[in-house]
Amino acid sequence: MSRRVLVVGAGVMGHRHAAAVRAAGDRVAVVVDADLTRARALDENALAFGSLAGALASPETVDAAIIATPSFQHLDQLVTLAAAGIPTLVEKPHRIPGQDPAELLAAASGGADVFVGMSTRHWPGYVELTRAVGAGELGEIVGYTDRMAFALPEGALPAWYFDRSVSGGGVLVTNGVHALDRARALLGPLDEVTATMRPVLPGHDTEDHAVVRFRAGTTTGSIELLWAPYEPVGTGLVVTGTRGAAHIAMDGSWCISNGDGTRTGDAIDIDTVPFAAQWQAFRSRAVGFGVDDLEPTLTLIESLYREASDG
């Protein structure tokens, strides 16, 4: 059955999510953005509102919502949509460090339907890696290295990303939430977690580089996060096991190798393919993406920021 969807936020991420909605045969019925021109540009057939309150007060009925606004707005908007009983897919992170999640956690415990958009876990290579690890194809996992690094030319991200008061932090929360989430999903709880971080680009009061080290059972892991003024090298996720190994590149291409041979997958359009798969996962109520699943990642990120500040 086709679903009528409310999209909150008509920027770049809003457009990616809206494209995924349409690809599934669903309809963007309502768009909310403070800039009504942007709202109307996201879908000319949708009703446009300048505020979420205005959209919810309208007679238009929706079956689901997507939150694609700046991160500091996610928590309040989630709580509002949960109170309205609307199943919601929220862009990561569902809140920023320092925000109190108590009201949202209470809503989730009470049955609020919230799905956190962790798009890198919907990459075909990561899905195949998860299946291979679960089937024991790599044996015991002994090493995990994830280098999530991006060239960041001037103006590539809106200024709010580098304002700690509204972003909650820099690359550790923006990209690290992905890296830590997929490590936790694949390996289980992370222990002995430490981090170092620093700015790289001039004028930033948030970190552009962070290295996180951890253990997960018998696995030793490292995550490096970077926003750089150049094209990084040696990036991607490498998982090493006693029977095999895997690599997922930053373009989504992948390789899994063990004694039985090697399987590979091609690069993907990371702006469309994972978002389409993610919308389908939301529609089918896939497990592992709820607030309770992601809140430990935010709690961990908060602890790493506190330790860095204390140090």
Disulfide bonds with the S-S distance in Angstrom:
none
